[in-house]
């Protein structure tokens, strides 16, 4: 729960793109839970639960591994599926899409 806030790998562009184009009803939701460890006690922090879809992330595609990266804590960007797929195509460096 504590520590630096880094960008995290969310998904590989090719797999995400393939799923979103193959199935028009495909929806992907991530849930991240805040966990505290204190000695032998593990507790969940209900205020630290974050649920999001990669479609609405402010994304960065890492050119080294062609994975979407983002912060778990972010403001949503509402965009259509077509806009999301276009962003993936335009920012993918190592994988040829379509």
C-alpha angles and dihedrals in degrees: 000000000000127000139063123341106233132173109261131209105255104176145333109264096225095052094044093047092048093051094046093049097041095052120035089196094053114127125177122198126180124202119197120191128203111229129189123200118200115169103302095341121101118190135180120223108219091198089057097061113117123188120186147149121231088228090071099041125112090242137201120189110217106225092208097061103010092236128139111246128193143146117267088226108061146130112257121247110208110219137155122254089250091054090048093050090048090053090051092050094047096047101040109108108178103029124067108221121200 
